[in-house]
Amino acid sequence: MIGAGTCWMDYLSTKPPLPAEYYHRNAARVRQLASEATTAAVKEHLREVALQYERLAERADNGTLPVSP
């Protein structure tokens, strides 16, 4: 279970970390899905997911993504 204010993406961890481009591609894909969504709630949720992917891309660029032991 994930606590309040925590996103499932905060728990993502891979060996080795994925490149920023991976997260940028997924953000673009999710934004495309948001543009095609027909309900406001779904659009908003997908936009939030896209922002989370962009944050992960920024962390990957900065080398601050966690790596599994």
ROPAZA-956324 format. One record per residue (C-alpha): residue in one letter; y, x, z; residue number from 0. Coordinates in pm, 1 decimal. Last residue first. Layout:
<atoms>
 residu       yy       xx       zz num
      A        Y        X        Z NUM
...
</atoms>
This chain:
<atoms>
 residu       yy       xx       zz num
      P   -286.7   2097.3   -438.2  68
      S   -127.1   1825.7   -651.0  67
      V    206.8   1923.5   -804.1  66
      P    531.1   1755.6   -702.7  65
      L    810.3   1719.4   -957.3  64
      T   1115.9   1930.5   -876.1  63
      G   1120.8   2159.9  -1179.6  62
      N   1473.5   2058.2  -1280.6  61
      D   1363.6   1924.3  -1619.0  60
      A   1067.1   1750.4  -1453.6  59
      R   1302.7   1596.6  -1196.8  58
      E   1526.7   1469.3  -1475.6  57
      A   1226.3   1324.9  -1656.4  56
      L   1115.9   1156.1  -1333.1  55
      R   1459.8   1001.1  -1297.0  54
      E   1438.7    880.6  -1657.6  53
      Y   1098.6    724.3  -1584.4  52
      Q   1247.5    544.3  -1285.0  51
      L   1533.1    418.9  -1500.9  50
      A   1282.2    278.4  -1751.7  49
      V   1099.7    100.9  -1467.3  48
      E   1428.6    -55.5  -1355.4  47
      R   1496.1   -175.4  -1710.5  46
      L   1145.5   -321.7  -1719.2  45
      H   1210.1   -516.3  -1399.0  44
      E   1541.7   -647.3  -1527.4  43
      K   1392.5   -764.5  -1857.3  42
      V   1100.6   -928.5  -1673.4  41
      A   1334.8  -1116.3  -1441.4  40
      A   1563.2  -1223.2  -1727.6  39
      T   1280.2  -1374.7  -1929.1  38
      T   1215.7  -1326.6  -2301.4  37
      A   1121.2   -960.8  -2313.9  36
      E   1181.6   -784.2  -2647.0  35
      S   1468.5   -565.0  -2527.5  34
      A   1271.8   -486.5  -2212.0  33
      L    972.7   -374.4  -2421.6  32
      Q   1201.0   -136.7  -2611.2  31
      R   1339.0     -6.0  -2280.5  30
      V    977.9     51.1  -2167.0  29
      R    903.3    254.5  -2479.0  28
      A   1221.0    459.2  -2439.7  27
      A   1139.0    532.9  -2074.7  26
      N    786.0    630.1  -2176.6  25
      R    915.1    876.7  -2433.3  24
      H   1164.1   1024.3  -2183.3  23
      Y    885.4   1059.6  -1924.9  22
      Y    661.2   1255.0  -2162.6  21
      E    960.2   1458.7  -2283.7  20
      A   1017.5   1577.2  -1925.4  19
      P    688.7   1766.7  -1934.8  18
      L    397.4   1652.5  -1716.4  17
      P    333.5   1846.5  -1400.0  16
      P     19.8   2066.6  -1416.0  15
      K   -187.6   1923.9  -1252.3  14
      T    -49.3   1577.7  -1180.7  13
      S    137.7   1387.3   -915.7  12
      L    262.2   1035.2   -919.8  11
      Y    332.5    904.0   -571.5  10
      D    701.5    837.8   -625.3   9
      M    597.2    646.4   -937.9   8
      W    449.0    376.3   -715.2   7
      C    801.6    308.1   -595.5   6
      T    916.5    328.3   -237.5   5
      G   1199.6    118.8    -96.9   4
      A    960.0    -83.6    115.1   3
      G    626.2     85.9    170.6   2
      I    347.2    125.0    -85.8   1
      M      0.0      0.0      0.0   0
</atoms>
